[in-house]
């Protein structure tokens, strides 16, 4: 009888454990669902790249005709067209609304910091590239490409360094602002390619000009703010097409590559040097600069940019004209541009994070100064009204407080506190 009671009590002992197990599984399921909902676009984008690689390797063996390859690449082409379509309104409207929302003094300071940041990081990247070139000597072993059909292009060596600086000045001040949305200006000619540099300068200066107008410019500022918000909605819609478009874009590029083995064997040193330089600059130098300014974990900051990084690698949209402008010693589709684009996106993101941190610190200082001034004024008013003597409060008049030097005012604030 006692043995029967002992066995009958065992299920009741396991009931609390079973309930705890069900509760834990329910919490884990909710956490998993939240993670999937929050990172669904990232997961789909990365999956699109992986599926595109496999799809390209499969289709590569089918010996498609030129027309069939065009059909296969059509979804990826539509993605590139959507992204290029959105560049102009996104850049112009965001810069105008951003410049108009800042104080002129803050804009000048932040602009100087931004220019310094990009100048220093560019010089560091150049130093890394030159150092790796001397150490690895990437040009050795690339002679086989001169006699093989890899889509090599002739290199134009007529352009001088002075011409490059003159082109920079020309692009900063486009003669036709409408044409700048479609064309850039190298050596006085007019090939296709958006003049982003000129549009950026005009948008920032135009935003500052609207800020200077005061109330008269408020309506136009609100217009560009609304335009910018609508553009961001379009971007969010396009981003949901990215995984599907990337799958066919990556697959089509793999199909178009003519001889991967020859490319890797002949240009192995160059590929290794380029990727190693990108890893050093993007994985070490830029995060250290971000940490030096913000004292925050840069990789936690970058973890939220997986989708832009994946999109940059798959599309190389920001460097789509680099092969044509530089007339590159390689293949029709320079895949190293993709890692370069990822590092560029990372550098821009970290630079924006640094500027945001500096701006937040300045706002905190200004807010603290305003609070201290309010404390001083209230203390002066109280001492004048009560006319009481206290060792914790310095008696002074409002007029004398305004006539004091900054050092005397700071000492007065300290005495009040």
BELJOKA-V238582 format. One record per residue. N is the residue number from 0. RES is the residue in one small letter. SS is DSSP state (helix for helix, strand for strand, loop for the rest). PHI is phi in radians with two decimals (none if undefined). Layout:
# BELJOKA-V238582
N_RES_SS_PHI, N_RES_SS_PHI
This chain:
# BELJOKA-V238582
0_x_loop_none, 1_x_helix_-1.15, 2_x_helix_-1.15, 3_x_helix_-1.15, 4_x_helix_-1.11, 5_x_helix_-1.14, 6_x_helix_-1.22, 7_x_helix_-1.26, 8_x_helix_-1.48, 9_x_helix_-1.11, 10_x_helix_-1.05, 11_x_helix_-1.16, 12_x_helix_-1.21, 13_x_helix_-1.48, 14_x_helix_-1.06, 15_x_helix_-1.07, 16_x_helix_-1.13, 17_x_helix_-1.13, 18_x_helix_-1.12, 19_x_helix_-1.10, 20_x_helix_-1.11, 21_x_helix_-1.12, 22_x_helix_-1.14, 23_x_helix_-1.14, 24_x_helix_-1.11, 25_x_helix_-1.14, 26_x_helix_-1.15, 27_x_helix_-1.08, 28_x_helix_-1.13, 29_x_helix_-1.14, 30_x_helix_-1.12, 31_x_helix_-1.14, 32_x_helix_-1.15, 33_x_helix_-1.12, 34_x_helix_-1.11, 35_x_helix_-1.15, 36_x_helix_-1.14, 37_x_helix_-1.34, 38_x_loop_-2.05, 39_x_helix_-1.07, 40_x_helix_-1.13, 41_x_helix_-1.11, 42_x_helix_-1.10, 43_x_helix_-1.15, 44_x_helix_-1.16, 45_x_helix_-1.10, 46_x_helix_-1.11, 47_x_helix_-1.09, 48_x_helix_-1.13, 49_x_helix_-1.13, 50_x_helix_-1.14, 51_x_helix_-1.10, 52_x_helix_-1.10, 53_x_helix_-1.12, 54_x_helix_-1.13, 55_x_helix_-1.14, 56_x_helix_-1.16, 57_x_helix_-1.25, 58_x_helix_-1.23, 59_x_helix_-1.03, 60_x_loop_-1.49, 61_x_loop_-1.59, 62_x_loop_0.92, 63_x_loop_-1.21, 64_x_loop_-1.34, 65_x_helix_-1.07, 66_x_helix_-1.17, 67_x_helix_-1.14, 68_x_helix_-1.14, 69_x_helix_-1.13, 70_x_helix_-1.13, 71_x_helix_-1.13, 72_x_helix_-1.52, 73_x_helix_-1.04, 74_x_helix_-1.05, 75_x_helix_-1.19, 76_x_helix_-1.11, 77_x_helix_-1.13, 78_x_helix_-1.10, 79_x_helix_-1.08, 80_x_helix_-1.14, 81_x_helix_-1.10, 82_x_helix_-1.15, 83_x_helix_-1.17, 84_x_helix_-1.09, 85_x_helix_-1.55, 86_x_helix_-1.08, 87_x_helix_-1.07, 88_x_helix_-1.13, 89_x_helix_-1.17, 90_x_helix_-1.19, 91_x_helix_-1.16, 92_x_helix_-1.19, 93_x_helix_-1.16, 94_x_helix_-1.23, 95_x_helix_-1.12, 96_x_helix_-1.16, 97_x_helix_-1.20, 98_x_helix_-1.17, 99_x_helix_-1.26, 100_x_helix_-1.51, 101_x_loop_-1.77, 102_x_loop_-1.23, 103_x_helix_-1.04, 104_x_helix_-1.16, 105_x_helix_-1.15, 106_x_helix_-1.09, 107_x_helix_-1.13, 108_x_helix_-1.18, 109_x_helix_-1.12, 110_x_helix_-1.11, 111_x_helix_-1.12, 112_x_helix_-1.15, 113_x_helix_-1.11, 114_x_helix_-1.09, 115_x_helix_-1.10, 116_x_helix_-1.07, 117_x_helix_-1.18, 118_x_helix_-1.15, 119_x_helix_-1.16, 120_x_helix_-1.13, 121_x_helix_-1.16, 122_x_helix_-1.12, 123_x_helix_-1.12, 124_x_helix_-1.08, 125_x_helix_-1.11, 126_x_helix_-1.10, 127_x_helix_-1.11, 128_x_helix_-1.10, 129_x_helix_-1.14, 130_x_helix_-1.10, 131_x_helix_-1.15, 132_x_helix_-1.12, 133_x_helix_-1.22, 134_x_helix_-1.38, 135_x_helix_-1.53, 136_x_loop_0.95, 137_x_loop_-1.19, 138_x_loop_-1.31, 139_x_loop_-1.25, 140_x_loop_1.69, 141_x_loop_-1.66, 142_x_helix_-1.16, 143_x_helix_-1.14, 144_x_helix_-1.24, 145_x_helix_-1.22, 146_x_helix_-1.98, 147_x_loop_-2.16, 148_x_loop_-1.51, 149_x_loop_-2.07, 150_x_loop_1.29, 151_x_loop_-1.24, 152_x_loop_-2.03, 153_x_loop_-1.22, 154_x_loop_-1.77, 155_x_loop_-1.64, 156_x_loop_-1.84, 157_x_loop_-1.43, 158_x_loop_-1.36, 159_x_loop_-1.63, 160_x_helix_-1.12, 161_x_helix_-1.07, 162_x_helix_-1.10, 163_x_helix_-1.12, 164_x_helix_-1.19, 165_x_helix_-1.16, 166_x_helix_-1.09, 167_x_helix_-1.06, 168_x_helix_-1.16, 169_x_helix_-1.10, 170_x_helix_-1.25, 171_x_helix_-1.15, 172_x_loop_-2.21, 173_x_loop_-1.18, 174_x_loop_-1.22, 175_x_loop_-2.22, 176_x_helix_-1.19, 177_x_helix_-1.17, 178_x_helix_-1.15, 179_x_helix_-1.14, 180_x_loop_-1.29, 181_x_loop_-2.21, 182_x_strand_-2.43, 183_x_loop_-1.93, 184_x_loop_-2.25, 185_x_loop_-1.67, 186_x_loop_0.89, 187_x_loop_1.36, 188_x_loop_-1.65, 189_x_loop_-2.28, 190_x_loop_-1.36, 191_x_strand_-1.20, 192_x_loop_2.44, 193_x_loop_-1.19, 194_x_loop_-1.53, 195_x_helix_-1.10, 196_x_helix_-1.06, 197_x_helix_-1.15, 198_x_helix_-1.17, 199_x_helix_-1.11, 200_x_helix_-1.09, 201_x_helix_-1.10, 202_x_helix_-1.09, 203_x_helix_-1.17, 204_x_helix_-1.15, 205_x_helix_-1.15, 206_x_helix_-1.10, 207_x_helix_-1.11, 208_x_helix_-1.10, 209_x_helix_-1.11, 210_x_helix_-1.12, 211_x_helix_-1.20, 212_x_helix_-1.22, 213_x_helix_1.31, 214_x_helix_-1.15, 215_x_helix_-1.15, 216_x_helix_-1.62, 217_x_helix_-1.13, 218_x_helix_-1.11, 219_x_helix_-1.21, 220_x_helix_-1.14, 221_x_helix_-1.10, 222_x_helix_-1.07, 223_x_helix_-1.20, 224_x_helix_-1.10, 225_x_helix_-1.14, 226_x_helix_-1.07, 227_x_helix_-1.15, 228_x_helix_-1.12, 229_x_helix_-1.13, 230_x_helix_-1.12, 231_x_helix_-1.14, 232_x_helix_-1.12, 233_x_helix_-1.07, 234_x_helix_-1.07, 235_x_helix_-1.11, 236_x_helix_-1.19, 237_x_helix_-1.12, 238_x_helix_-1.09, 239_x_helix_-1.32, 240_x_helix_-1.52, 241_x_helix_-0.97, 242_x_helix_-1.00, 243_x_helix_-1.18, 244_x_helix_-1.16, 245_x_helix_-1.11, 246_x_helix_-1.02, 247_x_helix_-1.37, 248_x_helix_-1.17, 249_x_helix_-1.14, 250_x_helix_-1.07, 251_x_helix_-1.17, 252_x_helix_-1.18, 253_x_helix_-1.17, 254_x_helix_-1.14, 255_x_helix_-1.30, 256_x_loop_-1.16, 257_x_loop_-1.51, 258_x_loop_-2.49, 259_x_helix_-1.21, 260_x_helix_-1.12, 261_x_helix_-1.14, 262_x_helix_-1.08, 263_x_helix_-1.19, 264_x_helix_-1.23, 265_x_helix_-1.40, 266_x_loop_-1.96, 267_x_helix_-1.04, 268_x_helix_-1.15, 269_x_helix_-1.16, 270_x_helix_-1.09, 271_x_helix_-1.10, 272_x_helix_-1.12, 273_x_helix_-1.17, 274_x_helix_-1.14, 275_x_helix_-1.11, 276_x_helix_-1.09, 277_x_helix_-1.13, 278_x_helix_-1.15, 279_x_helix_-1.12, 280_x_helix_-1.25, 281_x_helix_-1.45, 282_x_helix_-1.70, 283_x_helix_-2.15, 284_x_helix_-1.17, 285_x_helix_-1.09, 286_x_helix_-1.07, 287_x_helix_-1.15, 288_x_helix_-1.12, 289_x_helix_-1.09, 290_x_helix_-1.15, 291_x_helix_-1.10, 292_x_helix_-1.50, 293_x_helix_-1.84, 294_x_loop_0.99, 295_x_loop_-2.14, 296_x_loop_-1.23, 297_x_helix_-1.21, 298_x_helix_-1.31, 299_x_helix_-1.16, 300_x_helix_-1.14, 301_x_helix_-1.32, 302_x_helix_-1.13, 303_x_helix_-1.47, 304_x_helix_-2.02, 305_x_helix_-1.14, 306_x_helix_-1.10, 307_x_helix_-1.05, 308_x_helix_-1.13, 309_x_helix_-1.12, 310_x_helix_-1.13, 311_x_helix_-1.11, 312_x_helix_-1.18, 313_x_helix_-1.33, 314_x_helix_-1.81, 315_x_loop_0.89, 316_x_helix_-1.17, 317_x_helix_-1.39, 318_x_helix_-2.11, 319_x_loop_-1.15, 320_x_loop_-1.77, 321_x_helix_-1.23, 322_x_helix_-1.08, 323_x_helix_-1.23, 324_x_helix_-1.21, 325_x_helix_-1.53, 326_x_loop_0.93, 327_x_loop_-1.23, 328_x_loop_none, 329_x_loop_-2.54, 330_x_loop_-2.41, 331_x_loop_-1.10, 332_x_loop_-2.04, 333_x_loop_-1.40, 334_x_loop_-1.23, 335_x_helix_-1.21, 336_x_helix_-1.03, 337_x_helix_-1.23, 338_x_helix_-1.20, 339_x_helix_-1.10, 340_x_helix_-1.12, 341_x_helix_-1.06, 342_x_helix_-1.15, 343_x_helix_-1.11, 344_x_helix_-1.10, 345_x_helix_-1.10, 346_x_helix_-1.09, 347_x_helix_-1.12, 348_x_helix_-1.15, 349_x_helix_-1.15, 350_x_helix_-1.11, 351_x_helix_-1.12, 352_x_helix_-1.13, 353_x_helix_-1.14, 354_x_helix_-1.10, 355_x_helix_-1.10, 356_x_helix_-1.12, 357_x_helix_-1.12, 358_x_helix_-1.11, 359_x_helix_-1.11, 360_x_helix_-1.13, 361_x_helix_-1.13, 362_x_helix_-1.13, 363_x_helix_-1.12, 364_x_helix_-1.11, 365_x_helix_-1.11, 366_x_helix_-1.12, 367_x_helix_-1.13, 368_x_helix_-1.12, 369_x_helix_-1.14, 370_x_helix_-1.13, 371_x_helix_-1.12, 372_x_helix_-1.13, 373_x_helix_-1.12, 374_x_helix_-1.08, 375_x_helix_-1.11, 376_x_helix_-1.13, 377_x_helix_-1.13, 378_x_helix_-1.15, 379_x_helix_-1.12, 380_x_helix_-1.12, 381_x_helix_-1.16, 382_x_helix_-1.20, 383_x_helix_-1.24, 384_x_helix_-1.32, 385_x_helix_-1.54, 386_x_loop_0.89, 387_x_loop_-1.79, 388_x_loop_-1.63, 389_x_loop_-2.55, 390_x_loop_-1.24, 391_x_loop_-1.66, 392_x_loop_-2.19, 393_x_loop_-1.58, 394_x_loop_-1.44, 395_x_loop_-2.77, 396_x_loop_-1.65, 397_x_helix_-1.11, 398_x_helix_-1.15, 399_x_helix_-1.18, 400_x_helix_-1.14, 401_x_helix_-1.30, 402_x_helix_-1.54, 403_x_loop_-1.35, 404_x_loop_-1.32, 405_x_helix_-1.01, 406_x_helix_-1.17, 407_x_helix_-1.13, 408_x_helix_-1.13, 409_x_helix_-1.10, 410_x_helix_-1.14, 411_x_helix_-1.13, 412_x_helix_-1.09, 413_x_helix_-1.05, 414_x_helix_-1.15, 415_x_helix_-1.12, 416_x_loop_-1.15
